[in-house]
Amino acid sequence: MLHLSIPVSHGISPEVFYLHGKIILLDFNPNPMKKILFLIPLFIGASVYAQGPEVTSWKLNTNGATGYANIPSNIQQVQYSVNNVYISATCIPDYSIGPWNMNPNVPSNQNFVYKITRNPVQNTGTPVVVGLGHIGVWSNGVSIFNAKDAMSYNGQGIWNQNAYFFEGASFDNCLGHPAPNGEYHHHVNPTCLYNDTDSLVHAPIIGYAFDGFPVYGAYGFANPNGTGGIRRMRTSFALNTGSTRNNGPAVSATYPLGCYIEDHTFIQGSGDLDEHNGRFCVTPDYPAGIYAYFVTIDSLLDPVFPYTLGATYYGTVQAGNTGPNGGHNTISEPVITYSPSGISSLENDLFIVDVFPNPANHFITIHINPVVSNNFTAVLYDMHGKELMRTENLQPSVFYKLELPYLLPGIYFLIILNDTHLEVKKIQVR
C-alpha cells in the first residue's frame, strides 16, 4: 500500500489521478490538519505519465465553442505518452478573425494532429532549417509560420520576401490570415492570443515549435537566471544599412530596407536572444531552466524581425509535422487524454463512457462506446475509497442498468476499466 501525506486547503474538491499504474483518490478534508489520502489499489496494466507544461499549456475547447464559420475553435484534444504530446486542432482560434484585405483565401478546418516531443534536445549537428508552412503550433491550435512569404526577387531564391512587409496588408486585427489551403496562421506576434500590453509580468507559453521547445510571448526575465525584473525580449538581428543589394533591387520606396529577409543581420550579443530567436533561461513554467523562443515586438507593439523563430531551429525536429501531409500524425502508441479537471484516461483508442442520469436517484445506466477491446469491469467507490459495487464483463455498445437502492446522497466515483482502457466518472446521488 502507498500512503501519501500532502497539505490540503479548505474548499478543494476531490480528484482522481494516477500514480505508477494505480488510481489515487484524494479526499480533501476541510480540516487542514487531516492530510490522509486514500488509495484504491487497482492495477490497470500500463504505466502512467507525468504531466508538464507541454501537456497543460494548451487552450482546450471544453464547451463546444466555435469560431470562424462555426468551426470548433482552439484545441479539441490533448493526448500524451512518455515521449510525445499529440495536439488535435482545427486551426481556428476562439477570437474573431478577418477580414483579409486583398486575400481571397478562406479559413477551413485543418483537422491537425500535431506531434510534439516531450524530450527536446539541442541540435549539435547541422541546424535544421525552419521551412515554409507551419513550423510550430500556437497554444490555441493555430499554425506558426516563419518570416517568409515563399516569394523571392525575380524568383531567384536570393532575396526572400518578408511576409510582414509584402503580405501585411492582408493581416487581420489579430495579425493573421489564411493560406491558399485554408490554414489560418500567424507569421508574427499573435496579438489576440495573449495580453501583449502587459509588460509587468512574464509572458505565458503561447505555443511550441516543432523541435519541442516552448514559444513565449514578448516579455521575460531580464536575466536568463530569472532575476532583474521583467522586460521586453530584444532580438539580436539588426537592419542593414546602405542602398544596394547584390543581385537584388536597389533600396527604394518600393523595396525599402526590411522588406527582404536578407536585409537583416544577426549580431551576437546585441540583444537578449540568439540566432534562433531564443535563449536558455529560467521561466515560471520551467524554474530549472529551458531553451525558449520568444516573439519579438517593439515598444509600440509592432512586430520585430525575425518575429517568431529564426532561420533554423535550436533543437532536432522529428518527422510528422512538416512535409507532405505534415501535421496529420497517426497515433501508434498508448496515450493518455489530458483533462483540466485532473481526471485522465489511458487509451489506445478514443474511449468514452456515458453514464446517466447524473445526478442519479435509484439507478444509473452505463453505455460504453464501441472500442476494439471488451470485458470491462465497473467499480463504484465512495469518497473514502471504499468499494461499494463491482460489475464484471460489461461489453461495448450495450446499455447496463445498475441499481443504487441503498446509497446515501453524496459524491461517488465509478471506474470502468479493462486491461487496456480506463475511464473515471464522478457520480452524484441525491
C-alpha positions in Angstrom: 0.0 0.0 0.0 1.1 3.5 -0.8 0.3 6.3 1.6 0.8 10.0 0.7 0.6 13.0 3.1 0.1 16.3 1.4 -1.2 19.5 3.0 -4.6 20.5 1.6 -6.7 23.6 1.9 -10.4 24.1 2.6 -12.8 24.0 -0.3 -10.8 21.9 -2.7 -12.9 19.2 -4.5 -11.9 15.6 -4.5 -10.0 14.5 -7.6 -8.7 11.3 -9.1 -5.3 10.9 -10.6 -2.8 8.1 -11.4 0.5 7.2 -10.0 2.6 4.2 -11.1 -0.3 2.4 -12.5 -2.6 2.8 -9.5 -5.6 5.0 -9.1 -5.3 7.6 -6.3 -8.4 9.1 -4.8 -7.8 12.3 -2.9 -10.2 13.0 0.0 -9.6 16.7 0.7 -10.9 17.1 4.2 -11.9 20.6 5.2 -9.8 20.2 8.3 -6.3 21.1 7.0 -4.7 19.0 9.8 -6.2 15.9 8.3 -3.9 15.1 5.3 -4.5 11.4 4.7 -5.1 10.4 1.1 -6.9 7.2 0.3 -5.5 4.6 -2.2 -7.6 2.4 -4.4 -5.2 -0.4 -5.3 -6.3 -1.2 -8.9 -3.5 -2.1 -11.3 -4.5 -1.0 -14.8 -1.8 -2.8 -16.7 0.0 0.2 -18.1 2.4 3.0 -17.0 1.0 6.5 -16.4 2.9 9.5 -17.5 3.7 12.7 -15.6 2.3 16.0 -17.0 4.2 19.1 -17.7 3.8 22.5 -19.4 3.9 20.8 -22.8 0.7 18.9 -21.8 -1.1 21.6 -19.7 -0.4 24.8 -21.6 -2.9 24.4 -24.4 -6.3 26.2 -24.8 -8.6 23.3 -24.7 -12.1 23.7 -26.0 -14.2 22.1 -23.2 -17.6 23.5 -24.1 -18.0 23.1 -27.8 -17.3 26.7 -28.6 -17.0 27.6 -32.3 -15.0 30.3 -34.2 -14.9 31.3 -37.8 -17.7 29.8 -39.9 -19.0 27.9 -36.8 -15.9 25.7 -36.9 -14.9 24.3 -33.4 -12.2 26.5 -32.0 -8.9 26.1 -30.2 -7.6 22.7 -29.2 -10.0 19.8 -29.5 -7.9 17.2 -27.6 -4.5 16.8 -26.0 -3.1 13.3 -25.7 0.3 12.3 -24.3 2.7 9.4 -23.8 6.1 9.3 -22.2 7.8 10.8 -25.2 5.2 12.8 -27.1 2.2 15.1 -26.9 -0.5 14.9 -29.7 -2.4 18.1 -30.3 -5.7 17.8 -32.2 -6.8 21.1 -33.5 -8.9 22.7 -36.3 -6.5 25.7 -36.7 -9.4 28.0 -35.9 -9.0 30.4 -32.9 -11.7 31.5 -30.4 -11.1 35.2 -31.2 -12.7 37.0 -34.1 -10.7 36.8 -37.3 -10.9 38.6 -40.7 -11.4 40.4 -42.9 -8.3 39.9 -45.1 -7.8 42.7 -47.5 -6.8 41.5 -51.0 -6.7 37.9 -49.8 -9.2 35.6 -51.4 -8.4 32.6 -49.2 -10.9 31.4 -46.6 -10.0 29.6 -43.3 -11.1 26.0 -43.1 -11.0 23.1 -40.6 -7.5 21.6 -41.0 -8.1 18.6 -38.6 -4.5 18.7 -37.5 -2.9 16.2 -35.1 0.4 17.7 -34.3 3.1 15.6 -32.6 5.4 17.4 -30.2 8.3 15.7 -28.5 8.3 15.8 -24.7 12.1 15.4 -24.6 13.5 18.3 -26.7 17.3 18.4 -27.1 19.8 20.8 -28.6 20.9 20.0 -32.1 24.6 19.7 -32.0 24.9 18.8 -35.7 23.8 20.7 -38.8 21.0 23.1 -37.8 17.5 22.2 -39.2 16.2 25.0 -41.5 12.9 26.5 -40.5 11.0 25.9 -43.7 7.8 27.3 -45.2 4.4 26.4 -43.9 3.8 25.5 -40.3 6.9 25.5 -38.1 5.1 25.1 -34.8 1.7 25.5 -33.2 0.3 28.3 -31.1 -1.4 27.3 -27.8 -4.8 27.6 -29.5 -4.0 25.3 -32.3 -3.4 27.9 -34.9 -0.2 27.4 -37.0 3.0 29.3 -36.6 4.6 30.3 -39.9 8.1 31.8 -40.4 9.0 35.2 -41.6 8.9 34.4 -45.3 6.1 34.5 -47.8 7.5 31.9 -50.3 8.5 34.5 -52.9 11.9 36.0 -53.8 13.2 38.7 -56.0 12.8 37.6 -59.6 12.2 34.0 -58.3 16.0 33.6 -57.8 15.7 32.4 -54.1 18.3 35.0 -53.1 16.3 37.9 -51.8 13.4 36.3 -50.0 10.4 38.3 -49.3 9.4 39.3 -45.8 5.7 38.3 -45.3 5.1 41.1 -42.8 6.0 43.6 -45.5 4.6 42.0 -48.6 1.5 40.4 -47.1 0.9 42.6 -44.0 -1.9 44.5 -45.7 -3.9 41.2 -45.7 -3.4 40.6 -42.0 -6.5 41.0 -39.8 -6.6 42.8 -36.5 -5.1 39.7 -34.8 -2.2 39.8 -37.3 -3.2 36.5 -39.0 -4.5 35.4 -42.4 -5.4 32.2 -44.2 -3.2 30.4 -46.7 -4.5 29.1 -50.0 -5.2 25.7 -48.4 -7.4 27.4 -45.7 -4.8 27.2 -43.0 -5.1 30.3 -40.8 -1.7 31.3 -39.4 0.4 34.0 -37.9 3.9 34.9 -39.2 4.3 37.4 -36.3 3.2 38.0 -32.7 -0.3 36.7 -32.3 -1.6 39.8 -30.5 -5.1 38.4 -29.8 -3.8 35.2 -28.2 -2.4 36.8 -25.0 -2.1 40.2 -23.4 0.9 41.7 -25.2 0.5 45.0 -23.5 1.3 43.7 -20.0 5.0 44.4 -19.7 5.0 43.8 -15.9 4.6 40.0 -15.9 6.5 37.2 -17.6 4.6 36.3 -20.8 2.9 32.9 -20.9 3.8 30.0 -23.1 1.9 30.7 -26.3 3.0 27.7 -28.4 5.6 25.1 -29.1 8.0 24.9 -32.0 8.3 21.5 -33.8 11.6 20.8 -32.0 9.6 20.6 -28.8 10.8 23.9 -27.2 8.3 26.4 -25.9 7.4 29.7 -27.6 6.8 32.5 -25.1 5.1 35.9 -25.6 7.2 39.1 -25.8 8.2 39.5 -22.1 10.7 37.5 -20.0 13.0 37.9 -17.1 15.8 40.5 -17.7 18.4 37.9 -16.9 18.5 34.3 -18.0 18.7 33.2 -14.4 15.3 34.6 -13.6 16.5 37.9 -11.9 16.4 41.5 -12.9 12.7 42.0 -13.2 10.6 41.8 -16.4 11.4 43.4 -19.8 10.6 43.0 -23.4 12.9 40.5 -25.1 15.1 42.1 -27.7 16.1 40.5 -30.9 19.8 40.3 -31.9 19.1 41.0 -35.6 19.8 44.4 -36.9 18.6 46.1 -40.1 21.3 46.5 -42.7 22.4 50.0 -44.0 23.2 51.1 -47.5 21.3 51.5 -50.7 22.4 48.5 -52.8 21.7 44.7 -52.7 24.0 42.3 -54.6 21.9 40.8 -57.3 18.8 42.4 -55.9 16.8 45.6 -56.2 18.1 48.9 -55.0 16.8 50.2 -51.8 13.8 52.4 -52.6 10.3 53.4 -51.5 9.1 50.3 -53.4 11.7 48.0 -51.8 12.8 49.6 -48.5 15.2 48.1 -46.1 13.5 45.3 -44.2 11.3 44.1 -47.0 13.6 41.1 -47.6 14.8 38.6 -45.1 18.4 39.2 -46.1 18.1 42.8 -45.1 18.7 41.7 -41.5 22.0 40.6 -40.0 22.5 38.7 -36.7 24.9 40.4 -34.3 25.9 38.2 -31.4 25.1 39.7 -28.1 23.4 42.8 -29.3 20.1 41.7 -27.8 18.7 39.1 -25.4 18.1 36.3 -27.9 20.3 34.2 -30.2 20.2 33.5 -33.9 17.2 31.1 -33.4 15.4 34.0 -31.6 15.5 32.2 -28.2 17.8 31.6 -25.2 18.3 29.1 -22.4 16.6 30.7 -19.3 14.5 30.3 -16.2 10.8 30.8 -16.8 7.8 30.5 -14.5 6.9 27.2 -16.1 10.5 25.8 -16.1 12.1 27.1 -12.9 15.2 24.9 -13.6 15.6 26.5 -17.0 14.8 25.5 -20.6 15.6 26.8 -24.0 12.7 29.0 -25.1 11.8 31.0 -28.1 10.3 34.5 -27.7 8.2 36.5 -30.1 9.7 39.9 -30.7 8.0 43.3 -30.8 9.0 46.9 -30.3 7.8 49.4 -27.7 4.8 50.2 -29.9 3.9 46.5 -30.0 4.8 46.3 -33.7 6.4 43.0 -34.8 10.2 43.0 -35.0 12.2 40.6 -37.2 12.5 37.6 -37.0 9.1 37.7 -35.2 8.9 34.1 -34.0 11.8 31.7 -34.8 15.0 32.5 -36.7 16.2 30.8 -39.8 17.0 27.5 -38.0 15.6 25.5 -35.1 17.6 25.3 -31.9 16.7 21.6 -31.5 16.1 18.5 -33.5 12.9 18.0 -35.4 11.2 14.6 -35.7 9.1 13.6 -38.7 5.4 14.0 -38.9 4.6 17.7 -38.7 6.4 19.0 -41.9 6.5 17.9 -45.5 3.6 16.3 -47.4 0.5 15.9 -45.3 2.5 17.3 -42.3 0.5 17.8 -39.2 -1.7 14.8 -39.7 0.0 12.3 -37.5 -1.3 8.8 -36.7 -1.1 7.9 -33.0 0.5 4.4 -32.8 1.4 4.3 -29.1 -0.6 4.1 -25.9 -1.6 7.6 -24.8 -3.5 9.4 -22.0 -6.1 12.0 -22.8 -5.4 15.2 -20.8 -8.3 16.8 -18.9 -8.0 20.1 -17.0 -10.2 18.5 -14.3 -7.4 16.3 -13.3 -9.0 13.1 -14.5 -7.3 11.5 -17.5 -7.9 8.3 -19.4 -5.3 5.8 -20.5 -6.2 4.7 -24.0 -5.2 3.3 -27.3 -8.5 4.3 -28.9 -10.9 7.1 -28.1 -12.7 5.7 -25.0 -15.9 7.3 -23.9 -18.4 6.0 -21.3 -21.8 7.5 -21.0 -23.4 7.4 -17.5 -26.9 8.7 -17.0 -28.9 10.1 -15.3 -26.3 12.1 -13.4 -27.3 13.3 -10.7 -28.9 9.9 -10.1 -31.6 8.7 -7.6 -32.1 4.9 -7.6 -30.2 3.7 -10.7 -27.6 4.6 -13.4 -27.3 3.4 -16.9 -23.8 2.7 -18.3 -23.1 2.7 -22.1 -19.5 2.0 -23.4 -18.9 3.4 -26.9 -17.6 0.8 -29.4 -13.9 0.1 -29.0 -11.5 -2.6 -30.0 -11.5 -4.4 -26.7 -14.2 -6.0 -24.5 -14.8 -7.4 -21.0 -14.9 -4.2 -18.8 -15.3 -4.0 -15.1 -17.3 -1.2 -13.4 -16.4 -0.5 -9.8 -18.2 2.1 -7.6 -16.4 3.8 -4.8 -17.4 6.2 -2.1 -15.4 9.3 -1.1 -13.3 7.3 1.3 -12.1 4.8 -1.3 -14.4 2.0 -0.1 -15.6 -0.3 -2.8 -19.4 -0.4 -2.9 -20.3 -2.3 -6.0 -18.5 -4.3 -8.7 -20.0 -5.5 -12.0 -17.9 -7.7 -14.3 -17.9 -8.4 -18.0 -19.5 -5.3 -19.4 -19.3 -5.1 -23.2 -19.3 -2.1 -25.5 -22.5 -0.9 -27.2 -24.7 -2.5 -24.5 -26.8 -0.5 -22.1 -26.4 -1.7 -18.5 -28.7 -0.6 -15.7 -27.2 -0.6 -12.2 -29.5 -0.2 -9.2 -28.5 2.2 -6.4 -31.2 1.5 -3.8 -29.2 1.9 -0.6 -26.7 4.8 -1.4 -26.9 7.9 0.7 -26.9 11.3 -1.1 -23.3 12.4 -2.0 -20.5 12.1 -4.5 -19.2 8.7 -5.7 -16.7 7.6 -8.3 -17.5 5.0 -11.0 -14.4 3.4 -12.6 -14.8 1.5 -15.8 -11.7 -0.4 -16.9 -10.2 -3.4 -18.6 -6.5 -4.3 -19.3 -6.1 -1.5 -21.9 -8.7 1.2 -21.1 -9.8 3.2 -18.1 -12.3 5.9 -17.5 -13.5 7.6 -14.4 -16.9 9.2 -13.8 -17.9 11.3 -10.9 -21.5 10.4 -9.9 -23.8 12.5 -7.7 -26.5 10.7 -5.9 -29.4 12.7 -4.4 
